[in-house]
Amino acid sequence: MRGNRIYKISRDGKKRRVFWVFGLKIRFKGKNSTVILHEPCVRFRHCAARLGDNCRIEFQSSGTKLKYMELDASPLNNSIDIGHDLLPGDHTCIRANREPDLHIRLGDNCLFGPGSKIVASDGHPIYDITTGEVLNRSKDIEIGDHVWMTTGITIFKGVKIADNTVIASNSIVTKSCSVPNAIYGGTPAKLLKENINWDYNFPSAGEKADVSPDI
């Protein structure tokens, strides 16, 4: 389609056009849409991306590998922004689709467990039968920095998640998690514990974790 582009941006900010990305099947369903990869680029394996008109999917730099990931930014003026050093589990799904002008943003240093979903739409409209008004409009999603979204979670429309947060396994997040340094969990997810942080690795036996705020 006319005007669709794939770009790689080097460490010094130079942009160059490319025509395919190994391991990422890109389907442009409209026009004037872009996929942008910042070097060092994410590596893909069996991943797929779909874009509509005037849509954008952008990955900040990361040396990690994404496997079986699905991204959907459609139909019009929608975007998915993924921060530096994302570590997702297999079969992660991110969808800013079904309605126009939707945006999903993931911060830096986020971690997903397998089978997680971020969806900005309910998938189908629900109407008031008297007025015809749509009752379940889609909404943006924003996830902060250093958020650990564990196995099998679902994050729904309109949710904002604060920095340094943990979402417990198999949780369904329907409302914003606005308290930073906290654990949320359940169906629907609610605040379980405050004054926490998390790291990728356990300390050695007999040592305590580094509790500096910039973990």
ABEGO torsion letter per residue (X at the ends): XBGBBBBBBBAAGBBBBBABBBGBBBBBABBGBBBBBBOBBBBBBGBBBBBBBGBBBBBBBBABBBBGBBBBBOABGBBBBBBBGBBBBBGBBBBBBGBBGBBBBBBBGBBBBBGBBBBABAGBBBBBAAAGBBABBBBBBBBBBGBBBBBGBBBBBGBBBBBGBBBBBGBBBABBBABBGBBBBEOBBBBABBGBBBBABBBBBGBBBBABAAX
